Amino acid sequence: MRANVFRGVNQFGIEEVERPKAGPGEAVVRMTLTTICGTDLHIVRGEYPVKPGLVIGHEFVGVIEELGPGVEGYQAGQRVLVGAVTPCGQCRACLSGLLSQCGHGGGIEAIGGWRLGHTLNGVQAEYVRVPSAQANLALVPDELSDEQVVLLADIASTGFSGAESGRVRIGDAVVVFAQGPIGLCAAIGARLMGAALVIGVDGDENRLKMARRMGVDVVLDYRQVDVVREVKQLTGGGADVAIEALGTQGTFENALRCLRPGGTLSSLGVYSGKLELPYEAFAAGLAEHRIVTTLCPGGKERMRRLMEMVRSKRVDLTPLLTHRFQLDDIRDAYALFGERREGVIKVAIRP
């Protein structure tokens, strides 16, 4: 089959590789739509280490091709959505409700639930082997298209979880730093949870425009205004929840500085290098701030719930799919996405 294989820093592309087979508890799914995540960019740039020879990617929807022994209640030909995080459903972490930290039958493993395109071959390929299929194959309702559900696998689940982990309440003021795909979904999630005011921060005019289109109440261009001062003025002293969706020292600090005493910083960014905590922004540890981090919630029940939000027309993420490519042209897709050309937000890739 054809697959996008990582070979080294900025060395990746379509190769012919062996088609996977379904072992016990596994399924093979024929990919019908996939996309590129910011984490994939971190991988190809060498900013997040994976082993050479790995098939990249973790967001896809497809059709069941083969079921391994022990997988019940499914049949070949059914359309399924599989989350970027694929918990086993049986280990200590899963049974404790920490699905993202799945230990694959053992205890608890940090970011252990993220396997596709990380420790196992990923989804930018014609066929994908899905581990722990019973816990991870979510049937797609007939009335929903591939494009309506593919972004639920990661960016929606992750973005919404930023608001969930931040415990956004009815009437809250929320500021979201970075209006890329994850940040946009975090802003949408904050509105779904009842925030009265959602502020989006970015420096890319195309992303600020998309934020307005997706319902963000106020957008701030950090190139033009003092974001911390503006947020405090808009919120009467500070945001209840600040969501950091980029993963840089600057956005982390500004998110912390925007909080009111007792507020929560919900961090979704993937950080590299050293992350420092400025004591004055942290009020020397006395402001009762709460800092939480989150890995994308996965598993079939999470995917089912997100699809129900789409089916009930509470959420429509299709405007975020701004560009479309074929699998053979995936290097062009990476270049466009990585360089943020032509107003790109997310790319849709078909086999």
TAZI-V367088 format. One line per field, one symbol per residue. ss: DSSP state (H for helix, E for strand, C for the rest). burial: b if it has 9 or more other C-alpha atoms within 8 Angstrom, else e. Layout:
ss=???
burial=???
This chain:
ss=CEEEEEEECCEEEEEECCCCCCCCCCEEEEEEEEECCHHHHHHHCCCCCCCCCCECCCCEEEEEEEECCCCCCCCCCCEEEECCECCCCCCHHHHCCCHHHECCCCCECCCCCECECCCECCCCECEEEECCHHHHCEECCCCCCHHHHHHHCCHHHHHHHHHHHCCCCCCCEEEEECCCHHHHHHHHHHHHCCCCEEEEEECCHHHHHHHHHCCCCEEEECCCCCHHHHHHHHHCCCEEEEEECCCCHHHHHHHHHCEEEEEEEEECCCCCCCCCCCCCCCHHHCCCCEEEECCCCCCHHHHHHHHHHHHCCCCCCHHHEEEEEEHHHHHHHHHHHHHCHHHCCEEEEEC
burial=bbbbbbbbeeebbbeeeeeeebeebbbbbbbbbbbbbeebbbbbbbeeeeeeebbbbbbbbbbbbbbbeebeeeebebbbbbbbbbbbbebbbbbeebbbbbbbbebbbebbbbbbbbbbbbbbbbbbbbbbbbbbbbbbeeebebbbbbbbbbbbbbbbbbbbbbebeeebbbbbbbbbbbbbbbbbbbbebbbbbbbbbbbeeebbeebbeeebbbbbbbeeeebbebbbbebebbbbbbbbbbbbeebbbbbbbbbbebbbbbbbbeeeeeeeeeeebbeeeebebeebebebbbbbebbbebbebbbeeeeeeeeebbebbbbeebbebbebbeebeeebbbbbbbb
